[in-house]
Amino acid sequence: MDINPDPQSLGLTYLLPRDTYWQLINTLRTSLPAPVNDTPEALARRDNAAIADVASMLPANASEAALAAQFVAAAAHAHDCLRLAGVYPASIELGLKCRARSASMMREAQGARRLLMRVQAERRKLESDSAALDRAAWTEHCVAGLMSEALPGAPHPALADPVPPPPEPPDPDDEPVFDPVFAAEEYARLYPDRAALIAGSAGCPTT
């Protein structure tokens, strides 16, 4: 059995989240301020810290991850502007500009964070409704599939991942099927003494 399958054979369900986060971290890396010193170790530490920050906000999908990355990048630039304000203490004008820019970037960061929290709250509300969640998942699958078909070199639609039909909501008129044998066995398991008395009074063997 091949435990390391070719990612291209796994379909959109696997590829899209993988590609989303690949693109996200590479975009984030180019959006961050330079590390404290120009060494590979400092660059790796900066990138790892950014990834940890994004992950700590618990993004559950591409949209939430993008908002988390916006917060991380904007907050990093806000702190970097404060650092620059201290680099040139003799220039009051430059220091004021750096501090003003820092405040502006921090407002952007806080706005992204608040929006992320609202989006996550809406998602959790949706997750409490199983039927609505199924419809949302089906819509997301359809949109991703149709957009992927438009990419250059995409396979013919007939060869792409099939789009499943939307789940059928349960029929409220359907009644559960009563199984008398199962019910009797369950009663005997829960109340063995009572079951033995019933069986004895009916002339049935108790063993």
Stockholm file with secondary structure:
# STOCKHOLM 1.0

chainA/1-207         MDINPDPQSLGLTYLLPRDTYWQLINTLRTSLPAPVNDTPEALARRDNAAIADVASMLPANASEAALAAQFVAAAAHAHDCLRLAGVYPASIELGLKCRARSASMMREAQGARRLLMRVQAERRKLESDSAALDRAAWTEHCVAGLMSEALPGAPHPALADPVPPPPEPPDPDDEPVFDPVFAAEEYARLYPDRAALIAGSAGCPTT
#=GR chainA/1-207 SS CCSSCCGGGSCHHHHHHHHHHHHHHHHHHHHSCCCSSSSHHHHHHHHHHHHHHHHHTCCCSHHHHHHHHHHHHHHHHHHHHHHHHHHCTTCHHHHHHHHHHHHHHHHHHHHHHHHHHHHHHHHHHHHTCHHHHHHHHHHHHHHHHHHHHTSTTCCCGGGSCCCCCCCCCCCTTCCCCCCHHHHHHHHHHHCHHHHHHHHHHTTCCCC
#=GC SS_cons         CCSSCCGGGSCHHHHHHHHHHHHHHHHHHHHSCCCSSSSHHHHHHHHHHHHHHHHHTCCCSHHHHHHHHHHHHHHHHHHHHHHHHHHCTTCHHHHHHHHHHHHHHHHHHHHHHHHHHHHHHHHHHHHTCHHHHHHHHHHHHHHHHHHHHTSTTCCCGGGSCCCCCCCCCCCTTCCCCCCHHHHHHHHHHHCHHHHHHHHHHTTCCCC
//
